[in-house]
Amino acid sequence: MTNRQIVLDRLPGADHLAAEHFALRQGERPTPGEGEVLLKTRYISLDAANRAWMQGATYRSALEGGQVMAGGSLSEVVESNVAHLKPGDLVFADIGWQEYGVAPGRRLEKLPDLKPETHLLSVFGIAGLTAYFGLLECGQPKAGETVVISAAAGSVGSIVGQIAKIKGCRVVGVAGGEEKGRWLTEELGFDEAVDYKATDFKRRLRAAVPDGIDVFFDNTGGDVFEACLFGMKNHGRIACCGAVSQYDGAAPPHGPRGIPGLIVTKRLTLRGFVVMDFADQNAKALADLQAWVKDGRLKVKEDIIDGLENLPSALIGLLNGENRGKRMVRV
């Protein structure tokens, strides 16, 4: 009846996230009340947003020291006090970094029986839906246009680039290191990849997009955002998904320079979003994603690490760019 939990022992503040900010704790397995469901965690999703939640309130409440670390999971129903869920059903739940959790049944929906089940947390989960809506609803790419993606080898970026190719676009991925770049071009079909760690990154980016950028899907903020901003075409669109370069450690000394003039003279559209904005369109998105995976046009890369105790190091590694595709921890 025990329940292992990873607690955010203390907030990192302006420090880089480290293992000592977390603690492994033994708690009691919770009991569901009326209208609630007891869940057993199978896989926990790791995302750059986990670190952003430590900085203050976002689209969710700010995290505090001593709390079970927040995070979404693919979980199995163990006990149910609601009619629409039964033991054995799989759900996506926000119960944090722990083996067992209780959640209100009204917030949960039974997930489809798909194999491998990890796809429910990656391409058919928040990563895939974020890529789909961020590109197609916010970026609105047209065939023949140039799409640039930052953090292109990550869980969202790797899917964005493939969807852009499906839609007939020229795709340039920005990622760290030549190995990731080769993976993007040789395996995922990106037209070009640019290494943001290169000393001549801006020159390489200009060479990759000689006619400018129509759509920029931004996962990083910071210097990459600034470089791409100056490369935008007139009437370009920027989908602002995240700013992982600014989540961990001290705030940058300055923001992108020249924004007001560029936005006005180039008539740019910048749109921030979170995936829940488009929840009423999930069925259509999932149908498209499943069809593309089935016919081989959308390849799925998952980075699975074993052990609840490895969650802190897995998140730190993700923030340092270790992963390719969707990183998750098998509990």
C-alpha positions in Angstrom: 0.0 0.0 0.0 3.0 2.3 -0.3 3.4 4.9 -2.9 6.8 6.1 -4.1 6.9 9.8 -5.0 9.4 12.3 -6.4 9.1 15.6 -4.5 10.3 19.0 -5.6 12.3 19.4 -2.4 13.2 23.0 -3.1 12.8 25.4 -6.0 15.9 26.0 -8.1 15.3 29.7 -8.5 17.9 31.2 -10.9 20.1 28.1 -10.5 20.3 25.4 -13.1 18.1 22.4 -12.2 20.0 19.7 -10.4 19.3 16.4 -8.7 19.5 17.9 -5.3 16.4 19.9 -6.0 14.4 16.6 -5.8 13.8 13.9 -3.2 12.4 10.4 -3.3 9.7 9.9 -0.7 7.5 7.0 0.4 3.9 7.9 0.9 0.7 6.0 1.4 -1.3 4.8 -1.5 -4.3 7.1 -1.7 -7.9 6.0 -1.6 -10.4 7.4 -4.2 -13.5 9.1 -2.9 -16.9 9.7 -4.5 -16.5 10.6 -8.2 -12.8 9.8 -8.1 -10.5 7.3 -9.7 -7.3 5.6 -8.3 -4.6 5.4 -11.0 -1.4 3.5 -11.3 1.2 5.3 -13.4 2.8 3.5 -16.3 4.7 6.2 -18.1 5.5 9.8 -17.1 5.8 12.5 -19.8 8.9 14.7 -19.6 8.7 18.2 -21.2 10.6 21.5 -21.0 7.4 22.9 -19.5 8.2 21.0 -16.3 11.0 23.4 -15.7 8.9 26.5 -16.6 6.3 25.6 -14.0 9.0 26.1 -11.3 9.3 29.8 -12.3 5.8 30.8 -11.3 2.2 30.6 -12.5 1.7 29.8 -16.2 -1.4 28.1 -17.6 -1.3 26.1 -14.3 -0.5 27.1 -10.7 3.1 27.7 -9.7 5.0 24.8 -8.1 6.1 25.0 -4.5 8.9 23.3 -2.6 7.7 20.1 -0.8 5.1 19.2 -3.4 5.0 16.1 -5.5 6.6 17.2 -8.8 3.9 17.9 -11.4 3.7 16.1 -14.6 1.3 14.2 -16.9 1.2 10.5 -17.2 -0.2 7.5 -19.0 -1.9 5.7 -16.2 -4.1 2.6 -15.6 -7.3 2.7 -13.7 -7.1 0.6 -10.5 -10.3 1.6 -8.7 -13.1 3.6 -10.2 -16.1 5.4 -8.6 -17.4 6.7 -11.9 -19.5 5.0 -14.5 -17.4 5.7 -17.6 -14.1 4.2 -16.4 -13.3 0.7 -15.2 -10.2 -1.1 -13.9 -7.7 -1.6 -16.7 -8.7 1.4 -18.7 -5.8 3.7 -19.8 -6.1 7.5 -19.3 -3.9 10.6 -19.5 -3.8 12.1 -16.1 -2.0 15.0 -14.3 -1.2 13.2 -11.1 2.5 14.1 -10.9 5.7 12.1 -10.4 4.3 9.2 -8.3 3.3 5.5 -8.6 -0.3 6.1 -7.6 -2.6 9.1 -7.7 -6.2 10.0 -7.3 -8.0 12.2 -9.9 -11.6 13.4 -10.4 -13.2 11.1 -12.9 -14.9 13.9 -14.7 -11.5 15.1 -15.9 -10.5 11.7 -17.4 -11.4 10.0 -20.7 -10.6 6.5 -21.6 -7.9 6.3 -24.2 -8.1 4.1 -27.3 -6.5 0.7 -27.4 -3.5 1.5 -29.6 -0.1 -0.3 -29.9 2.5 0.6 -28.9 0.7 2.3 -26.0 3.6 4.8 -25.6 2.3 6.5 -28.8 -0.6 7.7 -26.6 2.0 9.8 -24.8 3.9 11.0 -27.8 2.6 11.3 -31.3 -1.1 10.7 -30.3 -0.6 12.7 -27.0 0.3 16.2 -26.1 3.5 16.3 -28.3 1.7 15.3 -31.5 -1.3 17.5 -30.8 0.9 20.5 -30.0 2.9 20.0 -33.2 -0.3 19.6 -35.3 -2.2 22.7 -34.0 0.8 24.9 -33.5 1.9 24.4 -37.1 -1.4 24.2 -38.9 -3.6 26.5 -36.9 -1.0 29.1 -35.8 1.6 28.8 -38.6 -0.9 28.1 -41.4 1.8 26.9 -43.9 1.1 26.7 -47.6 2.7 24.3 -50.0 6.1 25.6 -51.3 6.7 27.8 -48.3 9.8 27.6 -46.1 9.2 26.4 -42.5 11.9 26.7 -39.8 11.7 24.8 -36.5 13.8 25.3 -33.4 14.5 22.4 -31.1 13.7 20.4 -34.2 15.0 17.0 -32.8 12.7 17.2 -29.8 9.3 15.6 -29.2 7.3 18.4 -30.7 9.8 19.8 -33.3 10.5 16.4 -34.9 6.8 16.0 -35.6 6.3 19.6 -36.7 8.9 19.2 -39.5 7.4 16.0 -40.8 3.9 17.5 -40.9 5.3 20.5 -42.8 6.8 18.1 -45.3 3.5 16.3 -45.6 1.9 19.7 -46.4 4.4 20.3 -49.2 6.8 22.8 -47.5 10.5 23.2 -47.5 11.7 22.4 -44.0 14.8 23.5 -42.1 15.4 22.2 -38.6 17.6 24.0 -36.0 19.1 21.5 -33.5 22.3 21.0 -31.5 25.1 19.0 -33.1 25.8 17.4 -36.5 24.5 14.0 -35.4 21.0 15.4 -34.7 21.1 17.3 -38.0 21.9 14.1 -39.9 19.0 12.3 -38.2 16.6 15.1 -39.2 17.6 15.1 -42.9 18.4 11.4 -43.5 15.7 9.8 -41.4 12.9 12.3 -41.0 13.2 14.0 -44.4 14.0 17.6 -43.4 15.5 19.5 -46.3 18.3 21.0 -44.2 19.5 21.2 -40.6 21.4 24.0 -38.9 23.5 23.5 -35.8 22.7 26.3 -33.3 25.9 25.4 -31.4 28.1 26.3 -34.4 30.1 29.5 -34.0 28.8 30.7 -37.4 25.2 29.7 -36.7 23.7 32.9 -38.1 25.6 32.6 -41.3 24.6 28.9 -41.7 20.9 29.9 -41.1 21.0 32.6 -43.7 22.5 30.1 -46.2 19.8 27.6 -45.4 17.0 30.1 -46.0 18.3 32.4 -48.8 14.8 33.6 -49.7 13.6 34.1 -46.1 11.3 32.2 -43.7 7.5 32.0 -44.2 6.7 30.1 -40.9 8.9 29.8 -37.8 7.8 27.3 -35.1 9.7 28.4 -32.0 10.4 26.0 -29.1 13.4 27.8 -27.7 13.2 31.6 -27.6 16.6 33.3 -27.0 19.2 33.7 -29.7 17.6 31.3 -32.2 14.4 33.2 -32.0 16.2 36.4 -32.6 18.1 35.1 -35.6 15.0 33.7 -37.2 13.0 36.9 -36.5 15.4 38.8 -38.6 15.1 36.2 -41.4 11.3 36.3 -41.7 9.6 37.2 -44.9 6.9 39.9 -45.2 3.7 38.5 -43.7 5.5 35.7 -42.0 3.9 33.7 -39.2 5.6 32.7 -35.9 4.0 30.0 -33.7 5.4 30.5 -30.2 5.3 27.1 -28.5 8.0 27.4 -25.8 11.2 29.1 -24.7 13.3 26.3 -23.3 16.5 28.3 -23.7 15.2 30.6 -20.9 13.7 28.1 -18.5 16.8 26.9 -16.7 19.2 29.3 -15.0 19.4 33.0 -14.9 17.3 35.2 -17.2 19.0 36.4 -20.4 20.6 39.9 -20.2 18.3 41.2 -23.0 15.4 40.2 -25.1 15.3 40.1 -28.9 16.3 43.5 -30.3 14.4 45.5 -32.9 11.1 43.6 -32.4 8.6 46.5 -32.8 10.2 47.8 -36.1 10.4 44.3 -37.5 6.9 43.3 -36.7 5.5 46.4 -38.2 7.7 46.6 -41.4 7.4 42.9 -42.1 3.8 42.7 -41.0 4.5 39.6 -38.9 2.1 37.6 -37.0 3.3 36.1 -33.7 0.9 33.7 -31.9 1.4 32.0 -28.6 -0.7 29.0 -27.8 -1.2 26.0 -25.5 -2.6 22.7 -26.9 -5.7 22.9 -24.8 -6.8 25.9 -26.9 -7.8 23.5 -29.7 -9.3 20.6 -27.6 -12.6 20.7 -29.6 -10.6 19.7 -32.7 -8.7 16.8 -31.2 -10.7 14.1 -33.0 -9.8 15.5 -36.4 -6.1 16.0 -35.4 -5.8 12.4 -34.1 -7.4 11.0 -37.2 -4.8 12.8 -39.4 -1.9 11.8 -37.1 -2.9 8.1 -37.0 -3.3 8.0 -40.8 0.1 9.6 -41.4 1.8 7.1 -38.9 0.0 4.2 -40.5 1.1 5.1 -44.1 4.7 5.8 -43.0 4.8 9.5 -43.7 5.1 10.3 -40.0 7.9 8.5 -38.2 7.8 8.3 -34.4 10.9 8.5 -32.2 10.5 7.8 -28.5 13.2 8.1 -25.8 12.2 5.8 -22.9 14.1 5.7 -19.6 13.3 3.1 -16.9 12.6 3.9 -13.2 10.7 6.5 -11.2 14.0 7.3 -9.4 15.5 8.4 -12.7 13.0 11.2 -13.4 15.1 14.1 -12.1 18.2 13.1 -14.2 15.9 12.5 -17.2 14.4 16.0 -17.0 17.8 17.6 -16.5 19.1 15.7 -19.5 16.1 16.8 -21.6 16.8 20.5 -20.7 20.4 19.9 -21.9 19.2 18.5 -25.2 20.1 14.8 -24.7 16.9 13.4 -26.2 15.7 12.7 -29.7 11.9 12.6 -30.0 9.6 12.2 -27.0 11.3 11.5 -23.7 9.3 9.6 -21.0 10.0 7.5 -18.0 8.6 4.0 -17.6 7.5 3.6 -13.9 
